[in-house]
Amino acid sequence: MPADSVQFYLVREKAVGDLEADFKKIIDYLLTFVGDVSITRDRKGSAVISYTETPLKATLAKSKRLGGKDTAAPSQITLTCSKDDDLSVNLIKNVTGNIGYRIFNIQNRSFLANDPSLMDLTTVKIEPDIARIFASYKLTPLFQFRNSLVFFAKDKKGKIYLINRHLLEHLSQERQKAVLQKDFAVEVAPDIGRFIALFDRGLIPVTFYENYHKPSKIINHSGFNPERFEKSVFIEPVFFRFDKPSQSFRQTDIVRRDLLAKGGKLNNHIRKVIKASKLPNKLMAAKLAREISFIPDKKGKLIPRLRLKLFLDE
């Protein structure tokens, strides 16, 4: 691989599949951009992708197994492109999810997030003023929401941080040297694998000061007050465990239902149900769902039933 190139693996999520058919689906998708994208096949079956208005070129190649310990997929496809090619991987990302594939970034040892608006910055050049600010805080930008200053970055230990976009904007416009600010970044994940798993479940905060001043592992969409419930409710917890190789969460078979009395606290209830489940008790995040159903009690009074998703570490 040339020194100025980067590679991505296109990893099938399920072991069973037709690699040749999947490869053709990706090529067929790229060929829909008639006049803008051209494909050239070589004798080995690889495909060279080129573009009408740019000298960029990328290569798609099939392999029965790549990635070693990073992934457990029986078959994969590699994408090789230049470091400044932010077009190829984003084009291909539009089709991979529809055919059961995820994209693995070899450079970061992480999958790309499912959300198309979150850009992987491996092939994106950061503006010099923005790059200078990150360097002063000893942080490396990894992801950015498209057309915004919302960044996620890592430190030297691999921890992932949400960047204060308001402060970043100010510093990028202010030429005078400023003292390093404590509220420039806030940790949101211990490493990139857990970041991807949490982000894909909507568990990573994107509003800086809300998380900075009052960090919480609980995301509440129910409208109830989890610190002191206004009325009795049924809580139906569903457990998910972090799966490191896939950088995702897998649902367990444990399902139960408990009555939480009026005035009860969700934090206390979470500790109780995790202990009773006998699963690993390191809570990464919890989410009270927006949907609410009702169950009648013995007297026929309808009691709200809330679905609680509990995301646990390994």
C-alpha positions in Angstrom: 0.0 0.0 0.0 1.4 3.4 -0.9 2.6 5.7 1.9 0.0 8.3 1.2 -2.9 5.8 1.2 -5.3 4.5 3.8 -7.4 1.4 4.0 -10.9 0.5 5.1 -12.5 -3.0 5.5 -16.0 -3.5 4.4 -17.1 -6.2 6.9 -20.2 -8.4 6.6 -22.1 -8.4 9.8 -23.3 -12.0 9.4 -21.1 -14.9 8.6 -23.2 -16.2 5.7 -23.2 -14.3 2.4 -22.1 -14.2 -1.2 -19.0 -12.1 -1.4 -19.1 -11.9 -5.2 -22.7 -10.8 -5.2 -22.1 -8.2 -2.5 -19.1 -6.8 -4.5 -21.3 -6.5 -7.6 -24.0 -4.6 -5.6 -21.4 -2.1 -4.5 -20.1 -1.6 -8.1 -23.6 -1.4 -9.5 -24.4 1.4 -7.0 -21.3 3.3 -7.9 -22.2 3.0 -11.6 -25.5 4.8 -11.0 -23.4 8.0 -10.9 -23.2 8.0 -14.7 -20.8 10.7 -15.9 -19.3 11.4 -12.5 -17.9 8.0 -11.5 -16.2 5.4 -13.7 -15.2 1.8 -12.8 -12.3 -0.3 -14.3 -12.0 -4.0 -13.5 -8.6 -5.7 -13.5 -7.7 -9.3 -14.0 -7.8 -10.1 -10.3 -11.3 -8.8 -10.1 -10.5 -5.6 -8.2 -12.2 -2.4 -9.2 -10.5 1.0 -9.7 -12.8 3.9 -9.0 -12.1 7.2 -10.7 -14.0 10.5 -10.9 -14.6 13.0 -13.7 -13.8 16.2 -11.9 -10.9 15.1 -9.6 -7.7 13.0 -10.1 -8.6 10.9 -7.1 -8.6 7.1 -7.5 -9.6 4.3 -5.1 -9.5 0.5 -5.3 -12.0 -2.1 -4.1 -10.6 -5.6 -3.7 -12.1 -8.9 -2.4 -10.5 -11.0 0.2 -11.7 -14.2 2.1 -10.3 -12.9 5.4 -8.7 -9.7 6.4 -8.3 -7.9 9.7 -7.1 -10.6 11.9 -8.1 -10.0 15.5 -9.8 -6.7 14.7 -12.9 -8.4 13.3 -14.5 -11.9 13.2 -15.9 -11.6 9.7 -15.3 -14.6 7.4 -15.2 -12.4 4.3 -14.4 -8.8 3.6 -13.7 -6.2 0.9 -11.0 -3.6 1.2 -11.1 0.0 0.1 -7.8 1.6 -0.6 -7.8 5.4 -1.2 -5.5 8.4 -0.7 -5.4 10.3 2.6 -7.2 13.3 1.0 -10.0 11.2 -0.6 -13.1 12.0 1.5 -15.4 11.0 -1.4 -14.9 7.3 -1.9 -15.6 6.0 1.6 -18.7 8.2 2.0 -20.1 7.1 -1.3 -19.6 3.5 -0.5 -21.1 4.0 3.0 -24.4 4.9 1.3 -24.8 1.3 0.1 -23.0 -0.9 2.7 -25.7 -0.7 5.3 -28.3 -1.8 2.9 -26.4 -5.1 2.1 -25.4 -6.0 5.6 -21.9 -4.5 5.8 -20.1 -2.1 8.1 -17.0 -0.1 7.4 -13.9 -0.7 9.6 -11.3 2.0 9.7 -7.9 0.3 10.0 -6.1 3.5 11.1 -8.4 4.1 14.1 -9.2 0.4 14.8 -12.9 1.3 14.8 -16.1 1.0 12.7 -17.6 4.0 11.2 -20.7 5.3 12.9 -24.1 4.5 11.3 -25.1 8.1 11.2 -24.1 9.5 7.8 -23.9 13.0 9.2 -20.9 12.1 11.4 -17.8 12.2 9.3 -14.8 10.1 9.9 -11.9 12.6 9.6 -9.2 10.1 8.5 -9.5 11.4 4.9 -10.6 14.9 5.7 -8.2 17.8 6.0 -8.8 20.0 9.0 -8.5 23.7 8.6 -5.1 25.0 9.9 -6.6 27.2 12.6 -8.8 24.4 13.9 -5.9 21.9 13.8 -3.7 24.4 15.7 -6.3 24.6 18.5 -6.6 20.8 18.9 -2.8 20.5 19.0 -2.6 23.1 21.8 -5.0 20.9 23.9 -3.1 17.7 22.9 -6.2 16.2 21.3 -6.6 14.5 17.9 -9.9 15.1 16.1 -11.6 11.9 15.0 -15.2 12.7 14.0 -17.1 15.8 13.0 -20.8 16.5 12.4 -21.1 17.6 8.8 -21.3 21.4 8.3 -20.8 22.1 12.0 -18.1 22.6 14.6 -19.2 19.7 16.7 -16.1 17.5 17.0 -15.1 14.4 18.9 -11.4 13.9 19.6 -9.1 11.5 21.5 -6.3 12.1 23.9 -3.0 10.2 24.2 -4.6 7.6 26.4 -7.4 6.9 23.8 -10.2 8.5 25.7 -12.9 10.2 23.6 -14.1 13.8 24.2 -16.9 16.0 23.0 -15.5 19.4 22.0 -17.1 22.7 23.1 -18.1 24.0 19.7 -18.9 27.5 21.1 -15.4 27.8 22.6 -13.8 26.3 19.5 -15.5 28.9 17.3 -14.3 31.7 19.5 -10.7 30.4 19.6 -10.6 30.0 15.8 -11.6 33.6 15.4 -9.6 35.1 18.2 -5.9 35.6 17.2 -4.6 36.4 20.7 -3.2 33.5 22.6 -5.5 32.3 25.4 -5.0 30.3 28.5 -6.1 26.7 28.1 -9.7 26.4 29.1 -11.0 23.5 31.3 -14.3 23.6 29.5 -12.8 22.9 26.0 -13.6 19.2 26.1 -15.6 16.7 28.2 -15.0 12.9 28.2 -17.8 10.9 26.7 -16.3 7.4 26.2 -13.2 5.6 27.6 -12.1 4.4 24.1 -13.1 4.6 20.5 -14.8 1.1 20.4 -17.1 2.0 23.2 -17.7 5.4 21.6 -19.0 3.8 18.4 -21.2 1.4 20.3 -22.7 4.2 22.4 -23.0 6.6 19.5 -24.9 4.1 17.3 -27.4 3.7 20.1 -27.9 7.5 20.6 -26.2 7.5 23.9 -23.4 10.0 23.3 -24.2 13.6 24.2 -23.9 16.3 21.6 -24.9 19.4 23.7 -21.7 20.4 25.5 -22.7 22.3 28.6 -25.6 20.1 29.4 -23.2 17.2 29.8 -20.4 19.3 31.3 -22.4 20.8 34.2 -24.7 17.8 34.8 -23.3 14.6 33.4 -25.6 11.6 33.6 -25.6 8.1 32.3 -29.4 8.2 32.1 -31.1 9.5 28.9 -34.7 10.2 29.7 -37.3 10.5 26.9 -40.3 9.5 29.1 -41.2 12.9 30.5 -41.2 11.5 34.1 -38.7 12.7 36.7 -36.2 9.9 37.2 -34.9 11.5 40.4 -38.3 11.2 42.0 -41.2 9.7 40.1 -44.5 11.6 40.3 -46.6 8.5 40.4 -46.1 4.7 40.6 -44.9 3.2 37.3 -44.0 -0.3 36.0 -40.3 -0.4 34.9 -39.5 -3.0 32.2 -35.7 -3.3 31.9 -34.0 -4.7 28.8 -30.3 -5.5 29.1 -27.7 -5.0 26.5 -24.0 -6.1 26.8 -21.1 -4.5 25.1 -19.5 -6.7 22.5 -15.9 -5.6 21.9 -15.1 -7.2 18.5 -18.2 -5.7 16.9 -18.1 -2.5 18.8 -21.8 -2.8 19.4 -24.3 -3.9 22.0 -26.1 -7.3 22.1 -29.4 -7.8 23.8 -29.7 -10.5 26.4 -32.7 -12.7 27.1 -33.3 -11.3 30.6 -36.6 -9.4 30.7 -38.5 -8.6 33.9 -41.1 -6.1 35.2 -41.1 -4.2 38.5 -43.4 -1.7 40.2 -41.6 1.4 41.2 -43.6 3.3 43.8 -44.4 7.0 43.7 -41.3 9.0 44.9 -38.9 6.2 43.9 -35.5 7.0 42.3 -34.5 5.4 39.1 -30.8 5.3 40.0 -31.6 3.1 43.0 -33.8 0.9 41.0 -31.2 0.4 38.3 -28.6 -0.8 40.8 -31.2 -3.2 42.2 -32.2 -4.8 38.9 -28.6 -5.0 37.6 -27.6 -6.8 40.8 -30.5 -9.2 40.5 -29.7 -10.0 36.8 -26.2 -11.3 37.8 -24.8 -9.6 34.7 -21.6 -7.5 34.8 -22.6 -4.5 36.9 -20.7 -1.7 35.1 -23.4 0.5 33.7 -22.3 2.4 30.6 -25.7 4.1 29.9 -29.4 3.8 30.4 -32.3 5.1 28.4 -36.0 5.5 29.3 -37.9 5.1 26.1 -40.4 7.7 24.8 -43.1 5.1 24.2 -45.4 4.4 27.2 -48.0 1.7 27.6 -50.3 0.9 30.5 -51.1 -2.1 32.7 -54.2 -2.3 35.0 -53.6 -3.1 38.6 -55.9 -5.4 40.7 -58.5 -2.6 41.0 -58.4 -1.8 37.3 -56.4 1.4 37.6 -54.0 1.9 34.7 -50.4 2.1 35.6 -47.8 3.5 33.1 -45.2 1.0 31.9 -41.9 2.4 31.0 -39.3 0.6 28.9 -35.7 1.0 30.4 -32.7 0.0 28.2 -29.6 -0.8 30.3 -26.3 -0.9 28.5 -23.6 -2.8 30.4 -19.9 -3.1 29.8 -18.2 -6.5 29.2 
